[in-house]
């Protein structure tokens, strides 16, 4: 009878702990619920293209890792300036635990000049970090057009007799 009472106590304790949300039973093991959440990580959230010509196409693929214990979902990729950054692609299927996904961005250099920095917001289902910020940087160089510059024409005029 005492043994039956102990078994009932253990079963009641397991149900109580499971109901409180502190543990889960997965793959034959009792583990903490905290590790079964997705965790978004981008080890290099900033990419600098360096000095680029205005005509150069600048595309970069960020690697998004899921360091959690549940599937990571990228809900949206939002750009602040649609005329400066375009979302080429991103992983639309769930990223399994300890696997990688991507966010591919294109920097549109035509409307830009000088040193620039553009941020992109990645919305995920990570409960601790639902908003991941990725940054693209570059120094956009516009080529000088020979003969069209007023200072070039002024020098030619001064050299004429």
Number of C-alpha atoms within 10 A of each C-alpha: 5 7 8 9 10 11 11 12 12 12 11 12 12 14 11 12 12 16 11 9 11 12 18 17 11 11 7 6 9 12 14 14 15 13 14 16 19 27 23 26 17 17 10 11 16 16 15 13 15 11 13 17 17 18 13 13 12 17 17 16 15 20 16 23 21 24 19 20 16 18 20 27 20 24 16 14 21 16 18 12 11 11 13 16 21 19 16 13 13 20 16 13 12 16 21 18 19 15 14 18 21 18 19 16 23 17 23 18 23 15 9 17 15 11 12 14 12 16 17 21 16 18 17 19 17 21 11 10 13 17 18 18 15 20 16 21 17 22 19 22 17 15 9 8 8 9 10 9 10 10 10 12 12 10 10 11 10 8 7 6 4
